[in-house]
Amino acid sequence: MSKRAGLWLVLVFCVSVLAQLPASWIVSGLGLPATGVVGSLWQGQATQWGQLGLVRWHLQPWRISGQVQAGFQGQDWQAQVSGWPWAWRAELAALGAQARVPVGFRLAGQWQGAISMQGSGWGCSAAQGQLQAHDLALVEPWSLGLGRATLQMDCSDGWNLSGTLQADGQHHGRVDADLLRRQAKINLALEPDTGLVPILRGAQLLGMQALQMQRRVSW
């Protein structure tokens, strides 16, 4: 047996053993913040993973594809990726409602739609579709209507995520995020009597007389 064939057999054996390990062992070994973990590395679920609700995964590395479903803020989301790294396709879709996991804030309103992308390696070459929510509202720790929201991707020059938020007669804003550079620009215009004004001023994000907010953030 050649050295290359021997290394290939060792690799296949290691991957096979890893695939059969209970996912709970891997989560515990890596110290991941997940509970109620069942299944294996390739297919399983967790009742909670950090701030995410029920998380389900189904990975098929031999077909270069994977699917993950997770709940966040009462919404079930599904992400699918196939063909990576040569010519990949990915989609993020908003599904139905799901039980909420307690976090420091709570949103009401359901997202709809999907965003699909395609590319090669770490580059994205095209994106289409949109996620939108009507009657989005913050219900904890305050009760506040946020209006209509949209999210979409632009791959013409990197990984750029843009979003809008608008409530007629109250506020309208836009965020443009460069995901690779991990920075975003936020522009928000408000009416004097909108509920966002005292909240933003209390958080020292808006001047006492200002009704326009422009900020750059990074993470």
C-alpha atoms as an extended CHARMM CRD file, in Angstrom:
* protein
*
       219  EXT
         1         1  MET       CA              0.0000000000        0.0000000000        0.0000000000  PROA      1               0.0000000000
         2         2  SER       CA              1.3630000000        3.4190000000       -0.9250000000  PROA      2               0.0000000000
         3         3  LYS       CA              1.8830000000        6.1460000000        1.6440000000  PROA      3               0.0000000000
         4         4  ARG       CA             -0.8170000000        8.3020000000        0.0170000000  PROA      4               0.0000000000
         5         5  ALA       CA             -3.3690000000        5.4600000000        0.1380000000  PROA      5               0.0000000000
         6         6  GLY       CA             -2.5190000000        4.8140000000        3.7680000000  PROA      6               0.0000000000
         7         7  LEU       CA             -3.0440000000        8.4690000000        4.7090000000  PROA      7               0.0000000000
         8         8  TRP       CA             -6.3650000000        8.4670000000        2.8590000000  PROA      8               0.0000000000
         9         9  LEU       CA             -7.5560000000        5.4160000000        4.8120000000  PROA      9               0.0000000000
        10        10  VAL       CA             -6.5320000000        7.0350000000        8.1010000000  PROA      10              0.0000000000
        11        11  LEU       CA             -8.4080000000       10.2160000000        7.1460000000  PROA      11              0.0000000000
        12        12  VAL       CA            -11.5490000000        8.2780000000        6.1920000000  PROA      12              0.0000000000
        13        13  PHE       CA            -11.3700000000        6.3090000000        9.4570000000  PROA      13              0.0000000000
        14        14  CYS       CA            -10.9800000000        9.4690000000       11.5780000000  PROA      14              0.0000000000
        15        15  VAL       CA            -13.8810000000       11.2240000000        9.8250000000  PROA      15              0.0000000000
        16        16  SER       CA            -16.0720000000        8.1270000000       10.2030000000  PROA      16              0.0000000000
        17        17  VAL       CA            -15.3200000000        7.8960000000       13.9390000000  PROA      17              0.0000000000
        18        18  LEU       CA            -15.9510000000       11.6130000000       14.4160000000  PROA      18              0.0000000000
        19        19  ALA       CA            -19.2470000000       11.3970000000       12.5190000000  PROA      19              0.0000000000
        20        20  GLN       CA            -20.5180000000        8.6830000000       14.8560000000  PROA      20              0.0000000000
        21        21  LEU       CA            -19.6430000000       10.5160000000       18.0510000000  PROA      21              0.0000000000
        22        22  PRO       CA            -22.6780000000       11.8630000000       19.9370000000  PROA      22              0.0000000000
        23        23  ALA       CA            -23.0700000000       15.5770000000       19.3230000000  PROA      23              0.0000000000
        24        24  SER       CA            -23.4020000000       16.0920000000       23.0890000000  PROA      24              0.0000000000
        25        25  TRP       CA            -19.8020000000       14.8690000000       23.5490000000  PROA      25              0.0000000000
        26        26  ILE       CA            -18.5250000000       17.3880000000       21.0110000000  PROA      26              0.0000000000
        27        27  VAL       CA            -20.5520000000       20.2410000000       22.5370000000  PROA      27              0.0000000000
        28        28  SER       CA            -19.3320000000       19.3680000000       26.0310000000  PROA      28              0.0000000000
        29        29  GLY       CA            -15.7240000000       18.9860000000       24.9020000000  PROA      29              0.0000000000
        30        30  LEU       CA            -15.7050000000       22.3840000000       23.1890000000  PROA      30              0.0000000000
        31        31  GLY       CA            -17.6770000000       24.0870000000       25.9730000000  PROA      31              0.0000000000
        32        32  LEU       CA            -20.4100000000       25.3080000000       23.6240000000  PROA      32              0.0000000000
        33        33  PRO       CA            -23.4920000000       27.0170000000       25.1820000000  PROA      33              0.0000000000
        34        34  ALA       CA            -26.0080000000       24.3810000000       24.0490000000  PROA      34              0.0000000000
        35        35  THR       CA            -28.5450000000       22.3090000000       26.0060000000  PROA      35              0.0000000000
        36        36  GLY       CA            -30.7230000000       19.3080000000       25.1490000000  PROA      36              0.0000000000
        37        37  VAL       CA            -28.2810000000       18.1110000000       22.4790000000  PROA      37              0.0000000000
        38        38  VAL       CA            -29.0840000000       14.8050000000       20.7490000000  PROA      38              0.0000000000
        39        39  GLY       CA            -27.9280000000       13.1150000000       17.5520000000  PROA      39              0.0000000000
        40        40  SER       CA            -24.5270000000       13.1270000000       15.8610000000  PROA      40              0.0000000000
        41        41  LEU       CA            -22.2060000000       15.6590000000       14.2770000000  PROA      41              0.0000000000
        42        42  TRP       CA            -23.9350000000       15.1960000000       10.9130000000  PROA      42              0.0000000000
        43        43  GLN       CA            -27.5700000000       15.1300000000       12.0780000000  PROA      43              0.0000000000
        44        44  GLY       CA            -29.0420000000       16.2370000000       15.3770000000  PROA      44              0.0000000000
        45        45  GLN       CA            -30.6790000000       19.0020000000       17.3470000000  PROA      45              0.0000000000
        46        46  ALA       CA            -30.3540000000       21.1580000000       20.4680000000  PROA      46              0.0000000000
        47        47  THR       CA            -33.2750000000       22.5880000000       22.3990000000  PROA      47              0.0000000000
        48        48  GLN       CA            -31.3030000000       25.7960000000       22.9720000000  PROA      48              0.0000000000
        49        49  TRP       CA            -27.9910000000       27.1740000000       21.6840000000  PROA      49              0.0000000000
        50        50  GLY       CA            -27.1430000000       30.5110000000       23.2650000000  PROA      50              0.0000000000
        51        51  GLN       CA            -29.9730000000       32.8740000000       22.2790000000  PROA      51              0.0000000000
        52        52  LEU       CA            -31.2530000000       30.5010000000       19.6070000000  PROA      52              0.0000000000
        53        53  GLY       CA            -34.2720000000       28.2810000000       20.1850000000  PROA      53              0.0000000000
        54        54  LEU       CA            -34.6010000000       24.7670000000       18.7970000000  PROA      54              0.0000000000
        55        55  VAL       CA            -31.6190000000       24.1950000000       16.4860000000  PROA      55              0.0000000000
        56        56  ARG       CA            -31.6560000000       21.3310000000       13.9670000000  PROA      56              0.0000000000
        57        57  TRP       CA            -28.8420000000       20.4130000000       11.5770000000  PROA      57              0.0000000000
        58        58  HSD       CA            -28.4130000000       17.9570000000        8.7290000000  PROA      58              0.0000000000
        59        59  LEU       CA            -24.9500000000       17.9590000000        7.1540000000  PROA      59              0.0000000000
        60        60  GLN       CA            -23.8500000000       15.8710000000        4.1610000000  PROA      60              0.0000000000
        61        61  PRO       CA            -20.1570000000       16.6040000000        3.5440000000  PROA      61              0.0000000000
        62        62  TRP       CA            -19.9440000000       13.7900000000        0.9770000000  PROA      62              0.0000000000
        63        63  ARG       CA            -22.4870000000       15.7580000000       -1.0850000000  PROA      63              0.0000000000
        64        64  ILE       CA            -20.9840000000       19.1050000000       -0.0610000000  PROA      64              0.0000000000
        65        65  SER       CA            -24.2570000000       20.3260000000        1.3940000000  PROA      65              0.0000000000
        66        66  GLY       CA            -25.7620000000       21.2430000000        4.7300000000  PROA      66              0.0000000000
        67        67  GLN       CA            -28.9780000000       22.5570000000        6.2410000000  PROA      67              0.0000000000
        68        68  VAL       CA            -29.5380000000       24.2400000000        9.6030000000  PROA      68              0.0000000000
        69        69  GLN       CA            -32.8040000000       25.4220000000       11.1490000000  PROA      69              0.0000000000
        70        70  ALA       CA            -32.8570000000       27.6260000000       14.2300000000  PROA      70              0.0000000000
        71        71  GLY       CA            -35.3560000000       29.7660000000       16.0920000000  PROA      71              0.0000000000
        72        72  PHE       CA            -34.7020000000       33.3740000000       17.0940000000  PROA      72              0.0000000000
        73        73  GLN       CA            -37.1360000000       35.9020000000       18.5340000000  PROA      73              0.0000000000
        74        74  GLY       CA            -40.1380000000       33.6410000000       17.8970000000  PROA      74              0.0000000000
        75        75  GLN       CA            -39.1950000000       33.0740000000       14.2520000000  PROA      75              0.0000000000
        76        76  ASP       CA            -37.8980000000       29.8720000000       12.6760000000  PROA      76              0.0000000000
        77        77  TRP       CA            -35.0540000000       30.3670000000       10.1650000000  PROA      77              0.0000000000
        78        78  GLN       CA            -33.4940000000       27.9570000000        7.6800000000  PROA      78              0.0000000000
        79        79  ALA       CA            -30.0320000000       28.2050000000        6.1280000000  PROA      79              0.0000000000
        80        80  GLN       CA            -28.8910000000       25.9250000000        3.2940000000  PROA      80              0.0000000000
        81        81  VAL       CA            -25.4490000000       25.7210000000        1.6650000000  PROA      81              0.0000000000
        82        82  SER       CA            -24.3010000000       23.4290000000       -1.1530000000  PROA      82              0.0000000000
        83        83  GLY       CA            -21.3110000000       23.1610000000       -3.4810000000  PROA      83              0.0000000000
        84        84  TRP       CA            -18.7320000000       24.9010000000       -1.2800000000  PROA      84              0.0000000000
        85        85  PRO       CA            -15.9260000000       25.7450000000       -1.9090000000  PROA      85              0.0000000000
        86        86  TRP       CA            -15.8840000000       25.5250000000       -5.7180000000  PROA      86              0.0000000000
        87        87  ALA       CA            -19.2630000000       26.8390000000       -6.8560000000  PROA      87              0.0000000000
        88        88  TRP       CA            -21.5500000000       27.2520000000       -3.9040000000  PROA      88              0.0000000000
        89        89  ARG       CA            -25.1470000000       28.3190000000       -3.4370000000  PROA      89              0.0000000000
        90        90  ALA       CA            -26.6820000000       29.4720000000       -0.1730000000  PROA      90              0.0000000000
        91        91  GLU       CA            -30.1190000000       30.5480000000        0.9730000000  PROA      91              0.0000000000
        92        92  LEU       CA            -31.4970000000       32.0510000000        4.1620000000  PROA      92              0.0000000000
        93        93  ALA       CA            -35.2780000000       31.7860000000        4.4770000000  PROA      93              0.0000000000
        94        94  ALA       CA            -37.7790000000       32.9120000000        7.0990000000  PROA      94              0.0000000000
        95        95  LEU       CA            -40.1320000000       30.1130000000        8.1310000000  PROA      95              0.0000000000
        96        96  GLY       CA            -43.0350000000       29.9880000000       10.5950000000  PROA      96              0.0000000000
        97        97  ALA       CA            -43.3200000000       30.9120000000       14.2420000000  PROA      97              0.0000000000
        98        98  GLN       CA            -41.3660000000       29.1140000000       16.9610000000  PROA      98              0.0000000000
        99        99  ALA       CA            -41.3330000000       29.2110000000       20.7590000000  PROA      99              0.0000000000
       100       100  ARG       CA            -39.2180000000       32.0570000000       22.0930000000  PROA      100             0.0000000000
       101       101  VAL       CA            -36.0340000000       31.7710000000       24.1020000000  PROA      101             0.0000000000
       102       102  PRO       CA            -35.8820000000       34.3950000000       26.8970000000  PROA      102             0.0000000000
       103       103  VAL       CA            -33.3590000000       37.1480000000       26.0630000000  PROA      103             0.0000000000
       104       104  GLY       CA            -32.9230000000       40.7600000000       27.1170000000  PROA      104             0.0000000000
       105       105  PHE       CA            -35.3510000000       42.0300000000       24.4680000000  PROA      105             0.0000000000
       106       106  ARG       CA            -38.3360000000       40.6910000000       22.5970000000  PROA      106             0.0000000000
       107       107  LEU       CA            -39.6300000000       41.4800000000       19.1170000000  PROA      107             0.0000000000
       108       108  ALA       CA            -43.1000000000       40.8600000000       17.7040000000  PROA      108             0.0000000000
       109       109  GLY       CA            -43.8970000000       40.4640000000       14.0250000000  PROA      109             0.0000000000
       110       110  GLN       CA            -43.0410000000       37.7670000000       11.5090000000  PROA      110             0.0000000000
       111       111  TRP       CA            -40.3980000000       37.9090000000        8.7890000000  PROA      111             0.0000000000
       112       112  GLN       CA            -41.1240000000       36.5540000000        5.3190000000  PROA      112             0.0000000000
       113       113  GLY       CA            -39.1290000000       35.8800000000        2.1540000000  PROA      113             0.0000000000
       114       114  ALA       CA            -35.6490000000       34.5380000000        1.4330000000  PROA      114             0.0000000000
       115       115  ILE       CA            -32.1890000000       35.6890000000        0.3720000000  PROA      115             0.0000000000
       116       116  SER       CA            -30.1890000000       33.4560000000       -1.9860000000  PROA      116             0.0000000000
       117       117  MET       CA            -26.5160000000       33.8450000000       -2.8970000000  PROA      117             0.0000000000
       118       118  GLN       CA            -23.9180000000       32.1180000000       -5.0210000000  PROA      118             0.0000000000
       119       119  GLY       CA            -20.1690000000       32.3300000000       -5.3380000000  PROA      119             0.0000000000
       120       120  SER       CA            -16.8570000000       30.5180000000       -5.1610000000  PROA      120             0.0000000000
       121       121  GLY       CA            -14.5030000000       30.0550000000       -2.2270000000  PROA      121             0.0000000000
       122       122  TRP       CA            -14.9710000000       32.9250000000        0.2190000000  PROA      122             0.0000000000
       123       123  GLY       CA            -16.3130000000       35.2390000000       -2.4840000000  PROA      123             0.0000000000
       124       124  CYS       CA            -19.9490000000       36.0010000000       -3.2560000000  PROA      124             0.0000000000
       125       125  SER       CA            -20.6980000000       36.7740000000       -6.9030000000  PROA      125             0.0000000000
       126       126  ALA       CA            -24.4780000000       37.2730000000       -6.9090000000  PROA      126             0.0000000000
       127       127  ALA       CA            -27.3520000000       37.7280000000       -4.4910000000  PROA      127             0.0000000000
       128       128  GLN       CA            -31.0780000000       38.1240000000       -4.8860000000  PROA      128             0.0000000000
       129       129  GLY       CA            -34.2450000000       38.1280000000       -2.8420000000  PROA      129             0.0000000000
       130       130  GLN       CA            -35.3410000000       40.0090000000        0.2430000000  PROA      130             0.0000000000
       131       131  LEU       CA            -36.5290000000       39.4640000000        3.7970000000  PROA      131             0.0000000000
       132       132  GLN       CA            -39.3340000000       41.7210000000        4.9890000000  PROA      132             0.0000000000
       133       133  ALA       CA            -41.4400000000       42.1690000000        8.0910000000  PROA      133             0.0000000000
       134       134  HSD       CA            -44.6350000000       44.1810000000        8.5120000000  PROA      134             0.0000000000
       135       135  ASP       CA            -45.7660000000       45.6290000000       11.8480000000  PROA      135             0.0000000000
       136       136  LEU       CA            -42.4560000000       44.8620000000       13.5360000000  PROA      136             0.0000000000
       137       137  ALA       CA            -42.5400000000       45.9110000000       17.1900000000  PROA      137             0.0000000000
       138       138  LEU       CA            -40.4170000000       45.8630000000       20.3160000000  PROA      138             0.0000000000
       139       139  VAL       CA            -42.4820000000       44.4730000000       23.2230000000  PROA      139             0.0000000000
       140       140  GLU       CA            -39.7710000000       44.0000000000       25.8810000000  PROA      140             0.0000000000
       141       141  PRO       CA            -38.2780000000       45.8170000000       27.7570000000  PROA      141             0.0000000000
       142       142  TRP       CA            -40.4340000000       48.5730000000       26.2030000000  PROA      142             0.0000000000
       143       143  SER       CA            -43.5260000000       48.5280000000       24.0360000000  PROA      143             0.0000000000
       144       144  LEU       CA            -42.7720000000       50.3040000000       20.7860000000  PROA      144             0.0000000000
       145       145  GLY       CA            -43.9560000000       49.9460000000       17.1780000000  PROA      145             0.0000000000
       146       146  LEU       CA            -41.0750000000       49.8400000000       14.6990000000  PROA      146             0.0000000000
       147       147  GLY       CA            -42.9980000000       49.6040000000       11.4180000000  PROA      147             0.0000000000
       148       148  ARG       CA            -41.8590000000       47.9190000000        8.2120000000  PROA      148             0.0000000000
       149       149  ALA       CA            -38.3910000000       46.3830000000        7.8930000000  PROA      149             0.0000000000
       150       150  THR       CA            -36.4460000000       44.9030000000        4.9830000000  PROA      150             0.0000000000
       151       151  LEU       CA            -33.0860000000       43.1330000000        4.5830000000  PROA      151             0.0000000000
       152       152  GLN       CA            -31.1870000000       42.2960000000        1.4000000000  PROA      152             0.0000000000
       153       153  MET       CA            -27.6730000000       41.3550000000        0.2590000000  PROA      153             0.0000000000
       154       154  ASP       CA            -25.4990000000       42.9740000000       -2.4000000000  PROA      154             0.0000000000
       155       155  CYS       CA            -22.4850000000       40.9980000000       -3.6800000000  PROA      155             0.0000000000
       156       156  SER       CA            -21.3810000000       43.4020000000       -6.3990000000  PROA      156             0.0000000000
       157       157  ASP       CA            -18.4840000000       44.5900000000       -4.1990000000  PROA      157             0.0000000000
       158       158  GLY       CA            -17.9440000000       42.2160000000       -1.2790000000  PROA      158             0.0000000000
       159       159  TRP       CA            -20.5250000000       41.0570000000        1.2680000000  PROA      159             0.0000000000
       160       160  ASN       CA            -22.8190000000       44.0240000000        1.8590000000  PROA      160             0.0000000000
       161       161  LEU       CA            -26.0270000000       43.7670000000        3.8730000000  PROA      161             0.0000000000
       162       162  SER       CA            -28.5310000000       46.6210000000        3.7420000000  PROA      162             0.0000000000
       163       163  GLY       CA            -31.7150000000       47.1380000000        5.6890000000  PROA      163             0.0000000000
       164       164  THR       CA            -34.4980000000       49.6700000000        6.0680000000  PROA      164             0.0000000000
       165       165  LEU       CA            -36.9050000000       50.4970000000        8.8840000000  PROA      165             0.0000000000
       166       166  GLN       CA            -39.8940000000       52.7800000000        8.3690000000  PROA      166             0.0000000000
       167       167  ALA       CA            -42.9950000000       53.7930000000       10.2790000000  PROA      167             0.0000000000
       168       168  ASP       CA            -45.1360000000       56.4350000000        8.5450000000  PROA      168             0.0000000000
       169       169  GLY       CA            -45.1010000000       59.7340000000       10.4040000000  PROA      169             0.0000000000
       170       170  GLN       CA            -42.6030000000       58.4440000000       12.9840000000  PROA      170             0.0000000000
       171       171  HSD       CA            -39.2140000000       57.4440000000       11.6120000000  PROA      171             0.0000000000
       172       172  HSD       CA            -37.3520000000       56.0480000000        8.6490000000  PROA      172             0.0000000000
       173       173  GLY       CA            -33.8390000000       54.6740000000        8.6650000000  PROA      173             0.0000000000
       174       174  ARG       CA            -31.2940000000       52.6430000000        6.7780000000  PROA      174             0.0000000000
       175       175  VAL       CA            -28.3030000000       50.5000000000        7.7090000000  PROA      175             0.0000000000
       176       176  ASP       CA            -25.4990000000       49.5100000000        5.3330000000  PROA      176             0.0000000000
       177       177  ALA       CA            -23.1400000000       46.8620000000        6.6810000000  PROA      177             0.0000000000
       178       178  ASP       CA            -19.8760000000       45.5800000000        5.2270000000  PROA      178             0.0000000000
       179       179  LEU       CA            -19.7550000000       42.0690000000        6.6870000000  PROA      179             0.0000000000
       180       180  LEU       CA            -16.1410000000       41.3770000000        5.6720000000  PROA      180             0.0000000000
       181       181  ARG       CA            -14.8520000000       44.5840000000        7.2470000000  PROA      181             0.0000000000
       182       182  ARG       CA            -17.2310000000       44.1360000000       10.1930000000  PROA      182             0.0000000000
       183       183  GLN       CA            -18.5480000000       47.6700000000       10.1310000000  PROA      183             0.0000000000
       184       184  ALA       CA            -21.8460000000       49.3800000000        9.4230000000  PROA      184             0.0000000000
       185       185  LYS       CA            -23.2850000000       52.8300000000        8.8100000000  PROA      185             0.0000000000
       186       186  ILE       CA            -26.6440000000       53.7370000000       10.3680000000  PROA      186             0.0000000000
       187       187  ASN       CA            -28.8160000000       56.6700000000        9.2970000000  PROA      187             0.0000000000
       188       188  LEU       CA            -32.0760000000       57.4010000000       11.0910000000  PROA      188             0.0000000000
       189       189  ALA       CA            -34.4850000000       60.3310000000       10.7380000000  PROA      189             0.0000000000
       190       190  LEU       CA            -37.1660000000       60.8180000000       13.3890000000  PROA      190             0.0000000000
       191       191  GLU       CA            -40.2650000000       62.9110000000       13.9690000000  PROA      191             0.0000000000
       192       192  PRO       CA            -40.3710000000       64.8470000000       17.2730000000  PROA      192             0.0000000000
       193       193  ASP       CA            -43.1370000000       62.7680000000       18.8600000000  PROA      193             0.0000000000
       194       194  THR       CA            -41.9690000000       59.2650000000       17.8440000000  PROA      194             0.0000000000
       195       195  GLY       CA            -41.3980000000       56.7830000000       20.6440000000  PROA      195             0.0000000000
       196       196  LEU       CA            -37.8050000000       56.1570000000       19.5560000000  PROA      196             0.0000000000
       197       197  VAL       CA            -36.7090000000       59.6890000000       20.4900000000  PROA      197             0.0000000000
       198       198  PRO       CA            -36.7170000000       59.3490000000       24.3180000000  PROA      198             0.0000000000
       199       199  ILE       CA            -35.1970000000       55.8540000000       24.1050000000  PROA      199             0.0000000000
       200       200  LEU       CA            -32.2920000000       56.9810000000       21.9090000000  PROA      200             0.0000000000
       201       201  ARG       CA            -31.7240000000       60.1010000000       24.0080000000  PROA      201             0.0000000000
       202       202  GLY       CA            -31.7730000000       58.0560000000       27.1950000000  PROA      202             0.0000000000
       203       203  ALA       CA            -29.1210000000       55.7810000000       25.6750000000  PROA      203             0.0000000000
       204       204  GLN       CA            -27.1040000000       58.8910000000       24.6710000000  PROA      204             0.0000000000
       205       205  LEU       CA            -27.3360000000       57.9590000000       20.9940000000  PROA      205             0.0000000000
       206       206  LEU       CA            -29.2210000000       61.1250000000       20.0610000000  PROA      206             0.0000000000
       207       207  GLY       CA            -28.6030000000       64.7340000000       21.0710000000  PROA      207             0.0000000000
       208       208  MET       CA            -31.2240000000       66.5900000000       23.1290000000  PROA      208             0.0000000000
       209       209  GLN       CA            -32.3500000000       68.6950000000       20.1520000000  PROA      209             0.0000000000
       210       210  ALA       CA            -31.3830000000       66.3400000000       17.3320000000  PROA      210             0.0000000000
       211       211  LEU       CA            -33.8300000000       64.3760000000       15.1730000000  PROA      211             0.0000000000
       212       212  GLN       CA            -31.1920000000       62.8200000000       12.9270000000  PROA      212             0.0000000000
       213       213  MET       CA            -28.8850000000       59.9970000000       13.9690000000  PROA      213             0.0000000000
       214       214  GLN       CA            -25.8220000000       58.9930000000       11.9830000000  PROA      214             0.0000000000
       215       215  ARG       CA            -23.4690000000       56.4310000000       13.4460000000  PROA      215             0.0000000000
       216       216  ARG       CA            -20.7300000000       54.0610000000       12.3780000000  PROA      216             0.0000000000
       217       217  VAL       CA            -20.3900000000       50.8570000000       14.3430000000  PROA      217             0.0000000000
       218       218  SER       CA            -17.9840000000       47.9260000000       14.2260000000  PROA      218             0.0000000000
       219       219  TRP       CA            -17.9070000000       44.5020000000       15.7900000000  PROA      219             0.0000000000
